[in-house]
Amino acid sequence: MTQGSSTRIAIRPRRPATADPALVRVLVAAGAMLFVALFLLVPLVAVFSEALRKGVAVYLASISDPEARSAIRLTLLTAAIAVPLNVAFGLAASWAIANFEFRGKNALTTLIDLPIAVSPVISGLVFVLLLGTRTPLGGWLADHGLRIIFAEPGIILATIFVTFPLAARELIPVMQAAGSSEEEAAVMLGANGWQTFFRVTLPKVKLGVLYGMVLCNARAMGEFGAVSVVSGHIRGSTNTMPLYVEILYNDYRFAAAFAIASLLTMLALATLALKSWLERRGATRIPEAQLGETERVAA
């Protein structure tokens, strides 16, 4: 190369990482849709078709049976008690973990995950060993008219135990991401603790609260393992909807079993619809300035 000469270097434009060949995109999308159809849509269609196979009259009679009404009532009652308690615990735990440094913080974070790591059946057995009528504490409670195991309180306790990490696990990262600058400003402006919590903190994390409630409610209504151990399967008394479905199926009452299963399916679909709505709202929500609200707190 002589002095003064120039060399042209052709730079090939880099292909975007997401610009995969059309055939690859089609195959991946088709595989995902096939998986969803085989493992989600087909079972859903099968549940509703089996539930309505003998007609609407049999379907309505199955879900209006006294034992079915008892199972539905107990399931709704359990969820109505477990979900608010778990959300309250999740708010308290996430507030403490996100805003304070204290001894045992890592231990608390680990213990919150314990019900997820332990089998629900083992969780139920633990309650039987602690609160059964043949144990000192359970016997004393029974003598004073409070029966835990093989009664509604045991079902509620077992459900609370297996579901309480769900709300906390949703709220902890939300609290950590939100920070505490608005709370500090509210306190400096004269707000007390309750005002700061209800008018600054809670509005910031309300989507996380709602999302945790949705997940907790879905698990509470569909819990089987722990509830099966502590319920005693007393018909018309301690059977939730999942337990009642098993009893009907074992009794070869398939139409009634699928009718109750269809109710659980509709609850699950409603939960998923609410979950998707919350995700879309959280993804498209533009963060708003909190200064005006912070100033109103002290008013």
C-alpha positions as CSV (number, residue, x, y, z in Angstrom):
1,M,0.0,0.0,0.0
2,T,1.4,3.4,-1.1
3,Q,1.3,6.4,1.1
4,G,-1.8,8.4,0.6
5,S,-3.9,5.5,-0.7
6,S,-7.1,4.7,1.1
7,T,-8.6,1.3,1.9
8,R,-12.4,0.8,1.9
9,I,-13.6,-1.5,4.6
10,A,-17.1,-2.8,4.0
11,I,-19.0,-3.0,7.3
12,R,-21.9,-5.5,7.2
13,P,-24.9,-4.3,9.3
14,R,-25.4,-6.4,12.4
15,R,-28.5,-8.5,12.4
16,P,-30.7,-7.6,15.4
17,A,-30.7,-10.3,18.1
18,T,-34.4,-10.7,17.8
19,A,-34.6,-10.9,14.1
20,D,-34.8,-14.7,13.9
21,P,-35.7,-16.4,10.6
22,A,-39.4,-16.5,9.9
23,L,-39.5,-20.3,10.0
24,V,-38.0,-20.3,13.5
25,R,-40.6,-17.9,14.7
26,V,-43.4,-19.9,13.2
27,L,-42.2,-23.2,14.6
28,V,-41.7,-21.8,18.1
29,A,-45.1,-20.1,18.1
30,A,-46.8,-23.2,16.8
31,G,-45.1,-25.4,19.4
32,A,-46.2,-23.0,22.2
33,M,-49.8,-22.9,20.9
34,L,-49.8,-26.7,20.6
35,F,-48.6,-27.1,24.1
36,V,-51.2,-24.7,25.4
37,A,-53.9,-26.5,23.5
38,L,-53.0,-30.0,24.7
39,F,-52.3,-29.3,28.3
40,L,-54.6,-26.4,29.0
41,L,-57.5,-25.9,26.6
42,V,-58.3,-29.6,26.1
43,P,-58.6,-30.3,29.8
44,L,-60.8,-27.2,30.3
45,V,-63.1,-28.3,27.5
46,A,-63.2,-31.8,28.9
47,V,-64.2,-30.6,32.3
48,F,-67.1,-28.5,31.1
49,S,-68.3,-31.1,28.6
50,E,-68.3,-33.8,31.2
51,A,-70.1,-31.5,33.7
52,L,-72.9,-30.8,31.2
53,R,-73.0,-34.3,29.6
54,K,-76.2,-35.3,31.4
55,G,-77.9,-31.9,30.9
56,V,-78.2,-28.6,32.7
57,A,-80.8,-30.0,35.1
58,V,-78.3,-32.6,36.5
59,Y,-75.6,-29.9,36.6
60,L,-77.7,-27.6,38.7
61,A,-78.9,-30.4,40.9
62,S,-75.2,-31.4,41.5
63,I,-74.1,-27.9,42.6
64,S,-77.2,-27.3,44.7
65,D,-76.9,-30.5,46.7
66,P,-76.6,-29.9,50.5
67,E,-73.1,-31.4,50.6
68,A,-72.0,-29.4,47.6
69,R,-73.3,-26.2,49.2
70,S,-71.5,-27.0,52.4
71,A,-68.2,-27.5,50.4
72,I,-68.7,-24.3,48.5
73,R,-69.5,-22.4,51.8
74,L,-66.4,-23.8,53.5
75,T,-64.1,-23.0,50.6
76,L,-65.3,-19.4,50.4
77,L,-65.1,-19.0,54.2
78,T,-61.6,-20.3,54.3
79,A,-60.5,-18.0,51.5
80,A,-62.3,-15.0,53.1
81,I,-60.3,-15.5,56.3
82,A,-57.0,-16.6,54.9
83,V,-56.5,-14.0,52.2
84,P,-56.9,-10.8,54.4
85,L,-54.7,-12.3,57.2
86,N,-52.0,-13.2,54.6
87,V,-52.1,-9.8,53.0
88,A,-51.8,-8.1,56.4
89,F,-48.8,-10.3,57.2
90,G,-47.3,-9.6,53.8
91,L,-47.7,-5.8,54.2
92,A,-46.1,-5.9,57.7
93,A,-43.2,-8.3,56.6
94,S,-42.4,-6.4,53.4
95,W,-42.5,-3.0,55.2
96,A,-40.0,-4.3,57.8
97,I,-37.7,-6.0,55.3
98,A,-37.7,-3.1,52.8
99,N,-37.3,-0.3,55.3
100,F,-35.4,-1.5,58.3
101,E,-32.1,-3.3,59.1
102,F,-32.5,-5.6,62.1
103,R,-31.0,-8.8,63.5
104,G,-32.7,-11.8,62.0
105,K,-33.7,-10.1,58.8
106,N,-32.2,-12.9,56.6
107,A,-33.8,-15.5,58.9
108,L,-37.2,-13.9,58.5
109,T,-36.8,-13.8,54.7
110,T,-35.9,-17.5,54.7
111,L,-38.7,-18.5,57.0
112,I,-41.2,-16.8,54.8
113,D,-40.4,-19.3,52.0
114,L,-40.7,-22.3,54.3
115,P,-44.3,-23.3,53.4
116,I,-43.2,-23.3,49.7
117,A,-40.4,-25.7,50.4
118,V,-42.3,-28.0,52.6
119,S,-44.9,-30.5,51.2
120,P,-48.5,-29.5,52.0
121,V,-49.1,-33.0,53.3
122,I,-46.3,-32.6,55.8
123,S,-47.7,-29.2,56.8
124,G,-51.0,-30.9,57.5
125,L,-49.3,-33.6,59.5
126,V,-47.5,-31.0,61.6
127,F,-50.8,-29.5,62.6
128,V,-52.2,-32.9,63.5
129,L,-49.2,-33.6,65.7
130,L,-49.4,-30.3,67.4
131,L,-53.2,-29.8,67.7
132,G,-54.7,-33.3,67.5
133,T,-57.1,-34.3,70.3
134,R,-54.5,-36.8,71.6
135,T,-51.9,-34.1,72.0
136,P,-51.7,-32.0,75.2
137,L,-52.6,-28.7,73.6
138,G,-55.2,-30.1,71.3
139,G,-56.8,-32.2,74.1
140,W,-56.9,-29.1,76.3
141,L,-58.6,-27.1,73.6
142,A,-61.1,-29.8,72.9
143,D,-61.9,-30.0,76.6
144,H,-62.7,-26.3,76.5
145,G,-65.0,-26.7,73.5
146,L,-62.5,-25.7,70.7
147,R,-61.8,-28.5,68.3
148,I,-59.1,-27.7,65.8
149,I,-58.2,-30.9,63.9
150,F,-61.1,-32.5,61.9
151,A,-63.0,-29.2,62.1
152,E,-63.2,-25.9,60.3
153,P,-60.5,-24.1,62.4
154,G,-57.9,-26.7,61.3
155,I,-58.7,-26.2,57.7
156,I,-58.4,-22.5,58.0
157,L,-55.1,-22.7,59.9
158,A,-53.6,-25.2,57.3
159,T,-54.7,-22.9,54.4
160,I,-53.2,-19.9,56.1
161,F,-49.9,-21.7,56.6
162,V,-49.5,-22.9,53.0
163,T,-50.6,-19.6,51.4
164,F,-49.0,-16.9,53.6
165,P,-45.7,-16.6,51.6
166,L,-47.6,-15.6,48.4
167,A,-48.7,-12.1,49.4
168,A,-45.3,-11.3,51.1
169,R,-43.3,-12.5,48.2
170,E,-45.2,-10.2,45.9
171,L,-44.9,-7.2,48.2
172,I,-41.3,-7.4,49.2
173,P,-39.8,-6.5,45.8
174,V,-42.5,-3.8,45.3
175,M,-41.7,-2.2,48.6
176,Q,-37.9,-2.3,47.9
177,A,-38.3,-0.8,44.5
178,A,-40.6,2.0,45.8
179,G,-38.1,3.2,48.3
180,S,-38.9,5.4,51.3
181,S,-38.3,8.9,50.1
182,E,-42.0,9.8,50.0
183,E,-42.5,8.5,53.5
184,E,-39.6,10.5,54.9
185,A,-41.0,13.6,53.2
186,A,-44.4,13.0,54.7
187,V,-43.0,12.6,58.2
188,M,-41.0,15.8,57.8
189,L,-44.2,17.5,56.8
190,G,-45.9,16.4,60.0
191,A,-47.7,13.2,59.1
192,N,-48.0,10.5,61.7
193,G,-47.4,6.8,61.1
194,W,-50.9,5.8,60.1
195,Q,-51.3,8.8,57.7
196,T,-48.0,8.0,56.1
197,F,-49.0,4.3,55.6
198,F,-52.5,4.8,54.3
199,R,-52.0,7.9,52.1
200,V,-48.4,7.4,50.9
201,T,-47.2,3.8,51.2
202,L,-50.3,1.9,50.4
203,P,-51.2,3.8,47.2
204,K,-47.6,3.1,45.9
205,V,-47.9,-0.7,46.4
206,K,-51.6,-1.2,45.8
207,L,-51.0,-3.2,42.6
208,G,-48.7,-5.5,44.5
209,V,-51.4,-5.9,47.2
210,L,-54.0,-6.8,44.7
211,Y,-51.7,-9.2,42.8
212,G,-50.8,-10.9,46.1
213,M,-54.5,-11.2,46.9
214,V,-55.3,-12.9,43.6
215,L,-52.5,-15.5,44.0
216,C,-53.4,-16.2,47.6
217,N,-57.1,-16.6,46.8
218,A,-56.4,-19.0,44.0
219,R,-54.2,-21.2,46.2
220,A,-56.6,-21.0,49.1
221,M,-59.5,-22.2,47.1
222,G,-57.6,-25.0,45.4
223,E,-55.5,-26.3,48.3
224,F,-55.8,-30.0,48.7
225,G,-52.9,-31.7,50.4
226,A,-52.8,-29.9,53.8
227,V,-56.5,-29.6,54.0
228,S,-57.0,-33.2,53.2
229,V,-54.9,-34.2,56.2
230,V,-56.6,-32.0,58.8
231,S,-60.2,-32.1,57.6
232,G,-61.1,-35.7,58.4
233,H,-63.3,-35.8,55.3
234,I,-66.5,-35.4,57.3
235,R,-69.3,-35.2,54.7
236,G,-71.3,-32.0,54.9
237,S,-69.0,-30.5,57.4
238,T,-65.2,-30.5,56.7
239,N,-65.0,-31.0,52.9
240,T,-63.8,-28.2,50.8
241,M,-64.5,-28.2,47.0
242,P,-61.3,-30.0,46.0
243,L,-62.0,-32.7,48.7
244,Y,-65.6,-33.0,47.6
245,V,-64.6,-33.5,44.0
246,E,-62.3,-36.4,45.1
247,I,-65.2,-38.0,47.1
248,L,-67.6,-37.7,44.2
249,Y,-65.2,-39.2,41.8
250,N,-64.3,-42.1,44.1
251,D,-68.1,-42.8,44.4
252,Y,-68.4,-42.9,40.6
253,R,-70.6,-39.8,40.6
254,F,-68.7,-38.4,37.6
255,A,-71.3,-35.8,36.5
256,A,-71.4,-34.3,40.0
257,A,-67.7,-34.4,40.4
258,F,-67.1,-32.6,37.1
259,A,-69.8,-30.1,38.0
260,I,-68.0,-29.1,41.2
261,A,-64.7,-29.1,39.3
262,S,-66.2,-26.8,36.7
263,L,-67.0,-24.3,39.5
264,L,-63.3,-24.4,40.6
265,T,-62.3,-24.0,37.0
266,M,-64.4,-20.9,36.6
267,L,-62.9,-19.5,39.8
268,A,-59.4,-20.2,38.4
269,L,-60.3,-18.5,35.1
270,A,-61.6,-15.5,36.9
271,T,-58.4,-15.4,38.9
272,L,-56.3,-15.6,35.8
273,A,-58.3,-12.9,34.1
274,L,-57.8,-10.6,37.1
275,K,-54.1,-11.4,37.2
276,S,-53.7,-10.6,33.5
277,W,-55.5,-7.3,34.0
278,L,-53.3,-6.4,36.9
279,E,-50.2,-7.2,34.9
280,R,-51.3,-5.1,32.0
281,R,-52.2,-2.2,34.2
282,G,-48.9,-2.5,36.1
283,A,-46.9,-2.6,32.8
284,T,-48.6,0.3,31.2
285,R,-48.9,2.5,34.3
286,I,-46.8,5.7,34.1
287,P,-45.4,6.6,37.5
288,E,-47.0,9.7,38.8
289,A,-45.4,12.4,40.9
290,Q,-46.0,11.8,44.6
291,L,-45.2,15.3,45.7
292,G,-48.8,16.5,45.7
293,E,-50.0,13.5,47.7
294,T,-47.1,13.9,50.1
295,E,-48.1,17.5,50.7
296,R,-51.7,16.6,51.3
297,V,-50.8,14.0,53.9
298,A,-49.7,16.7,56.3
299,A,-52.8,18.8,55.8
